[in-house]
Amino acid sequence: MTTITVRLPKQLRHDLEKLSQQEHRSVSDIVRDSLRRHVAVQQFRALRRKVLPFAEAQGLVTDEDVFKALS
């Protein structure tokens, strides 16, 4: 594992420490999970942007359209 330094506003650091105590998890664990989720969402959005024109060409515009096509 590697280390990264991030500057946080005092209030955010305070909120992280409070959450850490409430969840009995380290601040590092909470930050890692948050970053992991953020990266996953950004990757999903990028993939969606690439696929969207192909899906629309097939008439798949909404999530419901996709579910119907897969059923």
N, CA, C and O atoms as a Tinker XYZ file with bonds, in Angstrom:
   284  protein
     1  N      0.849000   -1.171000    0.000000    73     2
     2  CA     0.000000    0.000000    0.000000    64     1     3
     3  C      0.895000    1.235000    0.000000    63     2     4     5
     4  O      2.023000    1.197000    0.491000    81     3
     5  N      0.389000    2.307000   -0.545000    73     3     6
     6  CA     1.142000    3.553000   -0.620000    64     5     7
     7  C      0.440000    4.630000    0.203000    63     6     8     9
     8  O     -0.727000    4.483000    0.567000    81     7
     9  N      1.148000    5.693000    0.488000    73     7    10
    10  CA     0.606000    6.787000    1.298000    64     9    11
    11  C      0.416000    8.010000    0.421000    63    10    12    13
    12  O      1.217000    8.286000   -0.472000    81    11
    13  N     -0.664000    8.740000    0.693000    73    11    14
    14  CA    -0.949000    9.994000   -0.007000    64    13    15
    15  C     -1.323000   11.029000    1.052000    63    14    16    17
    16  O     -1.959000   10.704000    2.055000    81    15
    17  N     -0.932000   12.246000    0.823000    73    15    18
    18  CA    -1.262000   13.327000    1.753000    64    17    19
    19  C     -2.317000   14.211000    1.110000    63    18    20    21
    20  O     -2.183000   14.630000   -0.039000    81    19
    21  N     -3.361000   14.485000    1.866000    73    19    22
    22  CA    -4.461000   15.308000    1.368000    64    21    23
    23  C     -4.767000   16.363000    2.420000    63    22    24    25
    24  O     -4.863000   16.053000    3.607000    81    23
    25  N     -4.917000   17.590000    1.990000    73    23    26
    26  CA    -5.279000   18.670000    2.905000    64    25    27
    27  C     -6.805000   18.760000    2.957000    63    26    28    29
    28  O     -7.476000   18.804000    1.926000    81    27
    29  N     -7.331000   18.785000    4.176000    73    27    30
    30  CA    -8.775000   18.836000    4.386000    64    29    31
    31  C     -9.139000   20.047000    5.229000    63    30    32    33
    32  O     -8.371000   20.456000    6.099000    81    31
    33  N    -10.303000   20.618000    4.974000    73    31    34
    34  CA   -10.792000   21.658000    5.875000    64    33    35
    35  C    -10.992000   21.048000    7.271000    63    34    36    37
    36  O    -11.282000   19.859000    7.401000    81    35
    37  N    -10.837000   21.863000    8.292000    73    35    38
    38  CA   -10.943000   21.368000    9.669000    64    37    39
    39  C    -12.279000   20.678000    9.925000    63    38    40    41
    40  O    -12.329000   19.645000   10.593000    81    39
    41  N    -13.349000   21.240000    9.403000    73    39    42
    42  CA   -14.675000   20.669000    9.651000    64    41    43
    43  C    -14.789000   19.271000    9.039000    63    42    44    45
    44  O    -15.351000   18.366000    9.656000    81    43
    45  N    -14.260000   19.098000    7.838000    73    43    46
    46  CA   -14.314000   17.783000    7.207000    64    45    47
    47  C    -13.497000   16.772000    7.994000    63    46    48    49
    48  O    -13.927000   15.633000    8.179000    81    47
    49  N    -12.322000   17.179000    8.458000    73    47    50
    50  CA   -11.504000   16.289000    9.282000    64    49    51
    51  C    -12.263000   15.909000   10.559000    63    50    52    53
    52  O    -12.264000   14.749000   10.970000    81    51
    53  N    -12.900000   16.894000   11.172000    73    51    54
    54  CA   -13.694000   16.641000   12.376000    64    53    55
    55  C    -14.824000   15.649000   12.076000    63    54    56    57
    56  O    -15.057000   14.715000   12.842000    81    55
    57  N    -15.516000   15.859000   10.964000    73    55    58
    58  CA   -16.616000   14.970000   10.585000    64    57    59
    59  C    -16.112000   13.548000   10.330000    63    58    60    61
    60  O    -16.762000   12.576000   10.714000    81    59
    61  N    -14.971000   13.435000    9.693000    73    59    62
    62  CA   -14.374000   12.111000    9.447000    64    61    63
    63  C    -14.018000   11.411000   10.754000    63    62    64    65
    64  O    -14.269000   10.217000   10.912000    81    63
    65  N    -13.442000   12.143000   11.674000    73    63    66
    66  CA   -13.072000   11.555000   12.960000    64    65    67
    67  C    -14.313000   11.109000   13.736000    63    66    68    69
    68  O    -14.311000   10.052000   14.368000    81    67
    69  N    -15.356000   11.908000   13.685000    73    67    70
    70  CA   -16.605000   11.558000   14.362000    64    69    71
    71  C    -17.204000   10.298000   13.734000    63    70    72    73
    72  O    -17.630000    9.391000   14.449000    81    71
    73  N    -17.238000   10.242000   12.422000    73    71    74
    74  CA   -17.749000    9.072000   11.712000    64    73    75
    75  C    -16.898000    7.839000   12.027000    63    74    76    77
    76  O    -17.422000    6.740000   12.207000    81    75
    77  N    -15.606000    8.035000   12.089000    73    75    78
    78  CA   -14.682000    6.957000   12.415000    64    77    79
    79  C    -15.022000    6.343000   13.774000    63    78    80    81
    80  O    -15.042000    5.121000   13.922000    81    79
    81  N    -15.281000    7.178000   14.740000    73    79    82
    82  CA   -15.634000    6.704000   16.079000    64    81    83
    83  C    -16.989000    5.996000   16.073000    63    82    84    85
    84  O    -17.160000    4.955000   16.707000    81    83
    85  N    -17.937000    6.568000   15.355000    73    83    86
    86  CA   -19.285000    5.987000   15.308000    64    85    87
    87  C    -19.278000    4.608000   14.649000    63    86    88    89
    88  O    -19.985000    3.701000   15.087000    81    87
    89  N    -18.483000    4.459000   13.603000    73    87    90
    90  CA   -18.466000    3.211000   12.843000    64    89    91
    91  C    -17.377000    2.241000   13.306000    63    90    92    93
    92  O    -17.275000    1.124000   12.799000    81    91
    93  N    -16.568000    2.674000   14.268000    73    91    94
    94  CA   -15.454000    1.853000   14.760000    64    93    95
    95  C    -14.552000    1.422000   13.600000    63    94    96    97
    96  O    -14.170000    0.257000   13.479000    81    95
    97  N    -14.230000    2.391000   12.763000    73    95    98
    98  CA   -13.346000    2.180000   11.607000    64    97    99
    99  C    -12.344000    3.318000   11.596000    63    98   100   101
   100  O    -12.605000    4.400000   12.122000    81    99
   101  N    -11.209000    3.065000   10.998000    73    99   102
   102  CA   -10.210000    4.128000   10.922000    64   101   103
   103  C    -10.617000    5.166000    9.878000    63   102   104   105
   104  O    -11.375000    4.878000    8.952000    81   103
   105  N    -10.099000    6.366000   10.051000    73   103   106
   106  CA   -10.338000    7.425000    9.062000    64   105   107
   107  C     -9.811000    6.966000    7.708000    63   106   108   109
   108  O    -10.440000    7.210000    6.679000    81   107
   109  N     -8.666000    6.306000    7.708000    73   107   110
   110  CA    -8.085000    5.815000    6.452000    64   109   111
   111  C     -9.027000    4.848000    5.740000    63   110   112   113
   112  O     -9.173000    4.915000    4.520000    81   111
   113  N     -9.665000    3.952000    6.487000    73   111   114
   114  CA   -10.616000    3.010000    5.878000    64   113   115
   115  C    -11.791000    3.747000    5.245000    63   114   116   117
   116  O    -12.220000    3.412000    4.140000    81   115
   117  N    -12.302000    4.738000    5.941000    73   115   118
   118  CA   -13.440000    5.503000    5.425000    64   117   119
   119  C    -13.044000    6.261000    4.166000    63   118   120   121
   120  O    -13.791000    6.274000    3.187000    81   119
   121  N    -11.881000    6.888000    4.183000    73   119   122
   122  CA   -11.415000    7.647000    3.018000    64   121   123
   123  C    -11.160000    6.706000    1.844000    63   122   124   125
   124  O    -11.527000    7.013000    0.709000    81   123
   125  N    -10.529000    5.554000    2.115000    73   123   126
   126  CA   -10.281000    4.574000    1.046000    64   125   127
   127  C    -11.580000    4.124000    0.402000    63   126   128   129
   128  O    -11.693000    4.092000   -0.823000    81   127
   129  N    -12.568000    3.773000    1.233000    73   127   130
   130  CA   -13.864000    3.348000    0.699000    64   129   131
   131  C    -14.522000    4.452000   -0.117000    63   130   132   133
   132  O    -15.085000    4.195000   -1.181000    81   131
   133  N    -14.448000    5.683000    0.385000    73   131   134
   134  CA   -15.052000    6.810000   -0.339000    64   133   135
   135  C    -14.385000    7.024000   -1.691000    63   134   136   137
   136  O    -15.062000    7.246000   -2.695000    81   135
   137  N    -13.067000    6.958000   -1.717000    73   135   138
   138  CA   -12.344000    7.134000   -2.979000    64   137   139
   139  C    -12.624000    5.984000   -3.942000    63   138   140   141
   140  O    -12.786000    6.195000   -5.144000    81   139
   141  N    -12.678000    4.770000   -3.405000    73   139   142
   142  CA   -12.974000    3.601000   -4.241000    64   141   143
   143  C    -14.336000    3.757000   -4.905000    63   142   144   145
   144  O    -14.482000    3.500000   -6.100000    81   143
   145  N    -15.328000    4.178000   -4.132000    73   143   146
   146  CA   -16.675000    4.375000   -4.680000    64   145   147
   147  C    -16.697000    5.506000   -5.705000    63   146   148   149
   148  O    -17.340000    5.388000   -6.748000    81   147
   149  N    -16.004000    6.589000   -5.412000    73   147   150
   150  CA   -15.968000    7.717000   -6.340000    64   149   151
   151  C    -15.341000    7.303000   -7.668000    63   150   152   153
   152  O    -15.864000    7.628000   -8.734000    81   151
   153  N    -14.237000    6.594000   -7.601000    73   151   154
   154  CA   -13.569000    6.136000   -8.825000    64   153   155
   155  C    -14.481000    5.192000   -9.602000    63   154   156   157
   156  O    -14.562000    5.291000  -10.827000    81   155
   157  N    -15.164000    4.286000   -8.923000    73   155   158
   158  CA   -16.072000    3.354000   -9.595000    64   157   159
   159  C    -17.207000    4.096000  -10.294000    63   158   160   161
   160  O    -17.564000    3.762000  -11.424000    81   159
   161  N    -17.770000    5.092000   -9.636000    73   159   162
   162  CA   -18.855000    5.881000  -10.238000    64   161   163
   163  C    -18.345000    6.629000  -11.465000    63   162   164   165
   164  O    -19.024000    6.665000  -12.492000    81   163
   165  N    -17.164000    7.223000  -11.373000    73   163   166
   166  CA   -16.612000    7.954000  -12.519000    64   165   167
   167  C    -16.329000    7.016000  -13.690000    63   166   168   169
   168  O    -16.564000    7.373000  -14.844000    81   167
   169  N    -15.827000    5.825000  -13.399000    73   167   170
   170  CA   -15.568000    4.842000  -14.464000    64   169   171
   171  C    -16.873000    4.407000  -15.112000    63   170   172   173
   172  O    -16.950000    4.260000  -16.332000    81   171
   173  N    -17.899000    4.200000  -14.291000    73   171   174
   174  CA   -19.214000    3.823000  -14.818000    64   173   175
   175  C    -19.766000    4.924000  -15.720000    63   174   176   177
   176  O    -20.271000    4.646000  -16.808000    81   175
   177  N    -19.669000    6.157000  -15.271000    73   175   178
   178  CA   -20.178000    7.279000  -16.075000    64   177   179
   179  C    -19.435000    7.398000  -17.401000    63   178   180   181
   180  O    -20.045000    7.670000  -18.435000    81   179
   181  N    -18.127000    7.196000  -17.375000    73   179   182
   182  CA   -17.338000    7.262000  -18.609000    64   181   183
   183  C    -17.762000    6.153000  -19.568000    63   182   184   185
   184  O    -17.908000    6.387000  -20.768000    81   183
   185  N    -17.957000    4.961000  -19.043000    73   183   186
   186  CA   -18.403000    3.843000  -19.874000    64   185   187
   187  C    -19.792000    4.101000  -20.437000    63   186   188   189
   188  O    -20.069000    3.819000  -21.603000    81   187
   189  N    -20.654000    4.639000  -19.596000    73   187   190
   190  CA   -22.015000    4.950000  -20.045000    64   189   191
   191  C    -21.998000    5.963000  -21.190000    63   190   192   193
   192  O    -22.751000    5.826000  -22.154000    81   191
   193  N    -21.138000    6.978000  -21.083000    73   191   194
   194  CA   -21.037000    7.978000  -22.168000    64   193   195
   195  C    -20.601000    7.337000  -23.475000    63   194   196   197
   196  O    -21.071000    7.723000  -24.545000    81   195
   197  N    -19.700000    6.356000  -23.393000    73   195   198
   198  CA   -19.221000    5.684000  -24.607000    64   197   199
   199  C    -20.293000    4.796000  -25.229000    63   198   200   201
   200  O    -20.406000    4.715000  -26.452000    81   199
   201  N    -21.075000    4.134000  -24.389000    73   199   202
   202  CA   -22.052000    3.152000  -24.854000    64   201   203
   203  C    -23.376000    3.800000  -25.260000    63   202   204   205
   204  O    -24.104000    3.251000  -26.088000    81   203
   205  N    -23.687000    4.937000  -24.699000    73   203   206
   206  CA   -24.983000    5.573000  -24.909000    64   205   207
   207  C    -25.382000    5.710000  -26.381000    63   206   208   209
   208  O    -26.517000    5.375000  -26.720000    81   207
   209  N    -24.511000    6.182000  -27.266000    73   207   210
   210  CA   -24.941000    6.298000  -28.668000    64   209   211
   211  C    -25.354000    4.955000  -29.282000    63   210   212   213
   212  O    -26.292000    4.902000  -30.076000    81   211
   213  N    -24.665000    3.881000  -28.923000    73   211   214
   214  CA   -24.989000    2.554000  -29.454000    64   213   215
   215  C    -26.315000    2.059000  -28.878000    63   214   216   217
   216  O    -27.119000    1.451000  -29.585000    81   215
   217  N    -26.534000    2.323000  -27.597000    73   215   218
   218  CA   -27.776000    1.903000  -26.955000    64   217   219
   219  C    -28.965000    2.659000  -27.539000    63   218   220   221
   220  O    -30.011000    2.072000  -27.818000    81   219
   221  N    -28.794000    3.956000  -27.717000    73   219   222
   222  CA   -29.883000    4.756000  -28.284000    64   221   223
   223  C    -30.215000    4.300000  -29.690000    63   222   224   225
   224  O    -31.383000    4.301000  -30.079000    81   223
   225  N    -29.213000    3.912000  -30.455000    73   223   226
   226  CA   -29.443000    3.423000  -31.821000    64   225   227
   227  C    -30.273000    2.138000  -31.814000    63   226   228   229
   228  O    -30.960000    1.831000  -32.788000    81   227
   229  N    -30.203000    1.394000  -30.713000    73   227   230
   230  CA   -30.987000    0.154000  -30.576000    64   229   231
   231  C    -32.321000    0.401000  -29.877000    63   230   232   233
   232  O    -33.068000   -0.543000  -29.620000    81   231
   233  N    -32.624000    1.657000  -29.570000    73   231   234
   234  CA   -33.874000    2.002000  -28.907000    64   233   235
   235  C    -33.838000    1.828000  -27.400000    63   234   236   237
   236  O    -34.881000    1.807000  -26.745000    81   235
   237  N    -32.642000    1.705000  -26.852000    73   235   238
   238  CA   -32.490000    1.554000  -25.403000    64   237   239
   239  C    -32.148000    2.917000  -24.813000    63   238   240   241
   240  O    -30.988000    3.328000  -24.781000    81   239
   241  N    -33.183000    3.605000  -24.347000    73   239   242
   242  CA   -33.005000    4.969000  -23.862000    64   241   243
   243  C    -33.083000    5.035000  -22.332000    63   242   244   245
   244  O    -32.340000    5.788000  -21.703000    81   243
   245  N    -33.966000    4.260000  -21.751000    73   243   246
   246  CA   -34.151000    4.286000  -20.303000    64   245   247
   247  C    -33.684000    2.966000  -19.684000    63   246   248   249
   248  O    -33.459000    1.980000  -20.386000    81   247
   249  N    -33.545000    2.968000  -18.365000    73   247   250
   250  CA   -33.216000    1.721000  -17.660000    64   249   251
   251  C    -34.297000    0.683000  -17.906000    63   250   252   253
   252  O    -34.007000   -0.505000  -18.045000    81   251
   253  N    -35.538000    1.132000  -17.958000    73   251   254
   254  CA   -36.652000    0.208000  -18.209000    64   253   255
   255  C    -36.507000   -0.463000  -19.563000    63   254   256   257
   256  O    -36.797000   -1.653000  -19.690000    81   255
   257  N    -36.068000    0.267000  -20.574000    73   255   258
   258  CA   -35.826000   -0.313000  -21.893000    64   257   259
   259  C    -34.791000   -1.435000  -21.807000    63   258   260   261
   260  O    -34.948000   -2.490000  -22.421000    81   259
   261  N    -33.753000   -1.194000  -21.050000    73   259   262
   262  CA   -32.688000   -2.191000  -20.895000    64   261   263
   263  C    -33.229000   -3.413000  -20.182000    63   262   264   265
   264  O    -32.974000   -4.536000  -20.616000    81   263
   265  N    -33.980000   -3.225000  -19.084000    73   263   266
   266  CA   -34.545000   -4.346000  -18.351000    64   265   267
   267  C    -35.472000   -5.171000  -19.224000    63   266   268   269
   268  O    -35.449000   -6.400000  -19.164000    81   267
   269  N    -36.290000   -4.508000  -20.037000    73   267   270
   270  CA   -37.198000   -5.228000  -20.933000    64   269   271
   271  C    -36.402000   -6.026000  -21.961000    63   270   272   273
   272  O    -36.762000   -7.161000  -22.274000    81   271
   273  N    -35.333000   -5.448000  -22.485000    73   271   274
   274  CA   -34.521000   -6.142000  -23.488000    64   273   275
   275  C    -33.818000   -7.359000  -22.899000    63   274   276   277
   276  O    -33.591000   -8.348000  -23.596000    81   275
   277  N    -33.482000   -7.286000  -21.640000    73   275   278
   278  CA   -32.785000   -8.395000  -20.988000    64   277   279
   279  C    -33.717000   -9.477000  -20.471000    63   278   280   281
   280  O    -33.278000  -10.587000  -20.172000    81   279
   281  N    -35.010000   -9.158000  -20.365000    73   279   282
   282  CA   -35.982000  -10.130000  -19.840000    64   281   283
   283  C    -36.352000  -11.162000  -20.859000    63   282   284
   284  O    -37.157000  -12.049000  -20.575000    81   283
